[in-house]
Amino acid sequence: MNDHIRQVGQSIMGAVQESNRQVLNDHGDDQHRKGFSRAASISLRLVQDEIDVLKEQMTGPGLSKSEQALYAHLDELKSKIESDFDRYWRGSGIDWRPRKPVVNAVARQTEES
């Protein structure tokens, strides 16, 4: 009888330990995804910031030939980075793309007279 109780206790302890390992693995996977997404966001934001600077110049005096080449190169680079990230995560069911910023303002309805 004591042997049976010990076996049941060991089975329960094994199940609890396995559950704990799975929770830690899931947490680690989630942290990996979040870290990847943050790193992707930083990388893409840096490239996009440079693209935006060149876009602003387009509205003014325009871009020189070398700036046009740089703009095209940065745009292509951004597309390649996104494509490589997509390929890395394909089939995982995980959306690596950085989340869009949440609106920080609230629109209020004006009172009608």
C-alpha positions as CSV (number, residue, x, y, z in Angstrom):
1,M,0.0,0.0,0.0
2,N,2.8,2.5,0.9
3,D,4.5,1.6,-2.3
4,H,1.4,2.4,-4.3
5,I,1.0,5.8,-2.5
6,R,4.7,6.6,-3.2
7,Q,4.2,5.8,-6.9
8,V,1.1,8.0,-7.1
9,G,3.0,10.8,-5.3
10,Q,5.9,10.4,-7.7
11,S,3.6,10.5,-10.7
12,I,1.9,13.6,-9.4
13,M,5.3,15.2,-8.7
14,G,6.5,14.3,-12.2
15,A,3.4,15.8,-13.8
16,V,3.8,19.0,-11.8
17,Q,7.5,19.3,-12.7
18,E,6.7,18.7,-16.4
19,S,4.0,21.3,-16.2
20,N,6.5,23.8,-14.7
21,R,9.0,23.0,-17.4
22,Q,6.4,23.7,-20.1
23,V,5.4,27.0,-18.5
24,L,9.1,28.1,-18.4
25,N,9.5,27.0,-22.0
26,D,6.4,28.9,-23.1
27,H,7.6,31.9,-21.2
28,G,11.0,31.6,-22.8
29,D,9.4,31.3,-26.3
30,D,7.3,34.4,-25.6
31,Q,10.3,36.3,-24.4
32,H,12.2,35.2,-27.6
33,R,9.3,36.4,-29.8
34,K,9.0,39.7,-27.9
35,G,12.8,40.3,-28.1
36,F,12.8,39.5,-31.8
37,S,9.9,41.8,-32.5
38,R,11.6,44.6,-30.5
39,A,14.9,44.2,-32.4
40,A,13.0,44.1,-35.7
41,S,11.2,47.2,-34.7
42,I,14.4,49.0,-33.9
43,S,16.1,47.9,-37.2
44,L,13.1,48.8,-39.4
45,R,12.5,52.1,-37.6
46,L,16.1,53.2,-38.2
47,V,15.8,52.4,-41.9
48,Q,12.4,54.0,-42.1
49,D,13.6,57.2,-40.3
50,E,16.3,57.6,-43.1
51,I,13.7,57.0,-45.8
52,D,11.4,59.6,-44.2
53,V,14.2,62.2,-44.2
54,L,14.7,61.7,-47.9
55,K,10.9,61.8,-48.5
56,E,10.8,65.2,-46.8
57,Q,13.6,66.4,-49.1
58,M,11.5,65.3,-52.1
59,T,8.8,67.9,-51.3
60,G,11.4,70.7,-51.2
61,P,14.3,71.1,-53.7
62,G,14.2,67.4,-54.5
63,L,16.9,64.7,-54.3
64,S,20.2,64.6,-56.0
65,K,21.1,61.5,-58.1
66,S,23.1,60.0,-55.2
67,E,20.2,60.7,-52.7
68,Q,17.8,59.1,-55.2
69,A,20.0,56.0,-55.3
70,L,20.3,56.0,-51.5
71,Y,16.5,56.2,-51.2
72,A,16.0,53.3,-53.6
73,H,18.6,51.3,-51.7
74,L,17.1,51.9,-48.3
75,D,13.6,51.1,-49.6
76,E,14.9,47.8,-51.1
77,L,16.8,47.0,-47.9
78,K,13.7,47.5,-45.8
79,S,11.8,45.2,-48.1
80,K,14.5,42.5,-47.9
81,I,14.7,42.7,-44.1
82,E,10.9,42.3,-43.8
83,S,11.0,39.4,-46.3
84,D,13.8,37.6,-44.4
85,F,11.9,38.1,-41.1
86,D,8.7,36.7,-42.8
87,R,10.7,33.7,-44.0
88,Y,12.2,33.1,-40.6
89,W,8.8,33.0,-38.8
90,R,6.8,31.3,-41.7
91,G,4.8,28.4,-40.4
92,S,5.2,29.3,-36.7
93,G,1.8,31.1,-36.5
94,I,3.6,34.0,-34.9
95,D,3.3,37.5,-36.2
96,W,6.7,39.0,-35.7
97,R,5.8,42.5,-37.0
98,P,6.0,45.2,-34.4
99,R,2.7,46.4,-33.1
100,K,1.3,49.6,-34.4
101,P,1.4,52.4,-31.8
102,V,-1.8,53.0,-29.8
103,V,-3.5,56.3,-30.2
104,N,-2.5,58.6,-27.4
105,A,-5.3,61.1,-27.7
106,V,-9.0,60.9,-27.3
107,A,-11.5,62.6,-29.7
108,R,-14.3,64.4,-27.9
109,Q,-17.6,65.2,-29.3
110,T,-18.4,68.9,-29.3
111,E,-21.6,70.2,-27.9
112,E,-24.2,71.3,-30.4
113,S,-26.0,74.6,-29.9
